[in-house]
Amino acid sequence: MDYLDELESESIYVIREAYYRFRRIAMLWSVGKDSTTLLRLCRKAFFGHVPFPVVHIDTGYKFAEIYRFRDKWAREWGLDLVVGANAAARAAGVGPHTGSKLDCCTALKTEALKQVIRERGFEAVLLGIRRDEHGIRAKERYFSPRDEGFQWDYTNQPPELWDQYKSLSADGHHLRIHPLLHMSELDIWRYVRREGLPVVELYFAKGGKRYRSIGCEPCCSPVDSDAANVDEIIEEIAASTVSERSGRAQDKEDAYTMQKLRALGYM
């Protein structure tokens, strides 16, 4: 058993524990490398079938490549795909160019997710975040409660010792479950290579540029890179001292703003 097997086993344990505890559960799929890895782990956990809905929050500003990838693999993998959107905000023209990134993300991502959770009655949602991705996400737990207003009390997180998780929620609360917390960016790419996982083509360099982190197109910038395949990406990241999210909109990435976004229910 190599270390990727150990990481995989830990993630599958969390996924199965979540499914055992909650029947009204879903997985969030941003279509990035992390959530696609989580989707692979969910399929492994249940022998090729994902027994719960897979939710994509559509802001209307995603890359065209993301939509194509989502639709192709949702069909191939037989997913129960749920596309959530804040229709009122989109109809009002809310977007990256109409105000702060905090307001945009709150309206198009956080509020859209809240609507899906309420409409579908989900007790818990699985997300593909990692501790090494951002300092604020390092405060998360595998089983992280959100209150009736979907807010996260990051100052009062439950302890998780010896693989004992707080997997029961209070009335009116739901849980965000994070099976990839223990993985790093490098682990993800090594797992992608081992599993032969498809990923969005934006991750691979063209003309000396590639996207290291993907989301809404207006908020993402490519980084300098010649890494045109998974092996080259692994080699590049292993030697890099640059933040993974350096290409994301900086007014959203500072610690205060990210903490505020997550406290309000951001993914």
C-alpha positions in Angstrom: 0.0 0.0 0.0 1.6 3.3 -1.1 0.9 6.7 0.3 -1.7 7.4 -2.4 -3.6 4.3 -1.3 -3.6 5.6 2.2 -4.9 9.0 1.2 -7.6 7.4 -0.9 -8.6 5.1 1.9 -8.9 8.0 4.3 -11.1 9.9 1.9 -13.3 6.9 1.1 -13.8 6.3 4.9 -15.1 9.9 5.3 -17.4 9.6 2.2 -18.9 6.3 3.4 -19.3 7.7 6.9 -21.2 10.7 5.5 -23.4 8.6 3.4 -24.2 6.3 6.4 -25.2 9.3 8.5 -27.1 11.3 6.0 -29.5 10.0 3.3 -30.2 13.5 1.9 -26.7 14.2 0.8 -25.1 15.7 -2.3 -21.7 16.4 -3.7 -20.6 19.7 -5.1 -18.7 19.5 -8.4 -17.0 22.7 -9.6 -15.4 20.6 -12.4 -11.9 21.5 -11.2 -9.2 19.0 -10.5 -10.1 18.6 -6.8 -13.8 18.1 -7.1 -13.2 15.7 -10.1 -10.9 13.8 -7.9 -13.6 13.7 -5.2 -16.0 12.5 -7.8 -13.6 9.6 -8.6 -13.4 8.8 -4.9 -17.2 8.8 -4.6 -17.4 6.4 -7.5 -14.8 4.1 -6.0 -16.6 4.2 -2.6 -19.8 2.9 -4.2 -18.3 0.6 -6.8 -18.7 2.8 -9.8 -22.0 4.5 -9.0 -22.6 7.8 -7.2 -25.8 7.2 -5.1 -26.6 10.9 -4.5 -27.0 14.1 -6.6 -24.0 15.9 -8.0 -24.5 19.7 -7.8 -22.8 22.2 -10.1 -23.3 25.8 -9.1 -23.4 27.8 -12.4 -22.6 31.5 -12.1 -23.0 32.0 -15.8 -19.3 33.1 -16.0 -17.5 29.7 -16.1 -15.1 28.9 -18.9 -16.8 27.2 -22.0 -14.3 24.3 -21.4 -15.8 23.7 -18.0 -19.4 23.4 -19.4 -18.3 21.0 -22.1 -16.3 18.9 -19.7 -19.3 18.8 -17.2 -21.8 17.8 -19.7 -19.6 15.1 -21.4 -18.6 13.4 -18.2 -21.9 13.7 -16.4 -23.3 11.6 -19.3 -20.4 9.2 -19.4 -20.5 8.6 -15.6 -24.3 8.5 -15.3 -24.5 11.3 -12.8 -27.6 12.7 -11.3 -26.5 16.2 -12.2 -28.2 19.2 -10.5 -27.3 22.6 -11.9 -28.0 25.3 -9.4 -28.1 29.1 -10.1 -29.3 32.2 -8.4 -31.7 33.1 -11.3 -32.8 36.4 -9.7 -29.2 37.7 -9.4 -28.3 36.6 -12.9 -31.4 38.2 -14.3 -30.4 41.4 -12.5 -27.0 41.4 -14.2 -24.9 40.7 -11.1 -21.4 39.7 -12.1 -17.7 40.2 -11.6 -17.9 43.7 -13.2 -20.8 45.1 -11.3 -19.3 45.3 -7.8 -16.9 43.7 -5.4 -15.8 40.1 -5.8 -17.2 39.4 -2.4 -20.7 40.6 -3.5 -20.5 38.7 -6.7 -19.4 35.4 -5.1 -22.0 35.8 -2.3 -24.8 36.3 -4.9 -23.9 33.9 -7.6 -22.2 31.1 -5.6 -23.2 31.2 -1.9 -26.8 32.2 -2.4 -27.2 29.8 -5.3 -25.9 27.0 -3.1 -28.2 28.0 -0.2 -31.2 27.8 -2.6 -30.2 24.3 -3.8 -29.8 23.1 -0.3 -33.1 24.5 0.8 -35.0 23.3 -2.2 -33.6 19.8 -2.1 -33.5 19.5 1.7 -29.9 18.4 1.8 -28.6 17.6 5.2 -25.0 17.5 4.1 -22.9 18.3 1.1 -19.5 16.9 0.1 -16.9 19.4 -1.1 -13.4 19.0 -2.6 -11.4 21.5 -0.6 -7.9 21.0 0.8 -6.2 22.5 3.8 -3.1 23.5 1.8 -5.2 25.5 -0.7 -5.8 28.6 1.4 -5.0 29.6 5.0 -8.7 30.0 5.9 -9.5 26.5 4.6 -6.9 25.1 6.9 -9.3 25.9 9.8 -11.9 23.5 8.4 -12.9 20.1 9.8 -13.8 17.0 7.9 -17.4 17.3 9.2 -18.0 21.1 9.5 -21.4 22.3 10.8 -23.3 25.3 9.3 -26.1 27.0 11.2 -29.7 27.7 10.0 -28.4 30.7 8.0 -25.7 28.5 6.5 -23.0 30.5 8.3 -19.7 28.9 9.5 -18.5 29.6 13.1 -14.8 29.2 12.4 -14.0 30.2 16.0 -15.9 27.2 17.4 -15.0 24.1 15.4 -15.6 20.6 16.8 -12.4 18.6 17.7 -11.6 15.7 15.4 -9.3 13.3 17.3 -8.3 9.8 16.4 -10.6 9.7 13.4 -13.6 10.5 15.6 -15.8 12.9 13.6 -18.8 15.0 14.7 -21.0 13.5 12.0 -24.4 14.5 13.5 -25.9 17.9 13.0 -28.3 19.9 15.2 -31.8 20.7 14.1 -31.9 23.2 11.3 -28.1 22.8 10.6 -26.4 21.1 7.8 -22.9 19.8 7.4 -20.1 20.5 4.9 -18.0 17.4 4.5 -14.5 17.7 3.2 -13.0 14.3 2.3 -9.8 15.8 0.6 -8.6 18.0 3.5 -5.5 15.8 4.1 -4.4 16.0 0.4 -2.1 18.5 -1.2 -2.1 20.0 -4.7 0.8 17.6 -5.5 -1.1 14.6 -4.1 -4.1 15.5 -6.3 -2.1 15.6 -9.5 -0.3 12.4 -8.6 -3.7 10.8 -8.0 -4.9 12.1 -11.3 -1.9 10.5 -13.0 -2.3 7.2 -11.3 -6.1 7.0 -11.9 -5.9 8.3 -15.5 -8.5 10.9 -14.6 -9.7 13.4 -17.2 -9.3 17.0 -16.3 -10.3 20.3 -18.0 -7.9 21.1 -20.8 -7.3 24.6 -19.3 -4.8 23.0 -16.8 -2.4 22.2 -19.7 -0.1 24.9 -21.1 -0.6 26.5 -24.5 1.7 29.2 -25.7 3.6 29.3 -22.4 0.5 29.8 -20.2 -1.8 27.5 -18.3 -4.4 27.8 -15.6 -3.4 26.4 -12.2 -6.7 27.1 -10.6 -10.0 27.5 -12.4 -13.4 29.0 -11.6 -15.2 32.0 -13.2 -13.4 33.2 -16.3 -13.2 36.9 -15.4 -11.6 36.1 -12.0 -8.9 33.7 -13.3 -5.6 34.5 -15.0 -3.2 32.0 -16.5 0.3 31.5 -15.0 3.5 31.2 -17.0 4.1 27.6 -17.7 5.2 25.1 -20.3 3.6 22.1 -18.5 1.6 20.5 -21.2 0.8 17.1 -19.6 0.2 15.7 -16.1 3.9 14.6 -15.6 5.1 18.0 -16.4 2.6 19.7 -14.1 3.7 17.4 -11.2 7.4 18.3 -11.9 6.5 22.0 -12.1 4.5 22.1 -8.8 7.1 20.1 -6.9 9.6 22.8 -7.7 7.2 25.8 -7.3 7.2 28.3 -4.5 4.2 30.3 -5.9 0.8 30.0 -4.4 -1.7 27.7 -6.2 -4.3 30.4 -6.3 -2.0 33.2 -7.4 -4.0 33.5 -10.6 -7.3 34.1 -8.9 -8.8 37.6 -8.3 -6.7 39.0 -5.5 -9.5 41.1 -3.9 -11.2 37.8 -3.1 -8.1 35.8 -2.1 -6.8 38.0 0.8 -7.3 36.2 4.2 -10.0 38.6 5.6 -12.2 38.4 2.5 -11.9 34.7 2.1 -12.7 34.2 5.8 -15.8 36.4 5.5 -16.9 34.6 2.3 -16.6 31.2 4.0 -18.3 32.5 7.2 -21.3 33.4 5.0 -21.5 30.0 3.5 -19.1 30.1 0.5 -17.7 26.8 -0.8 
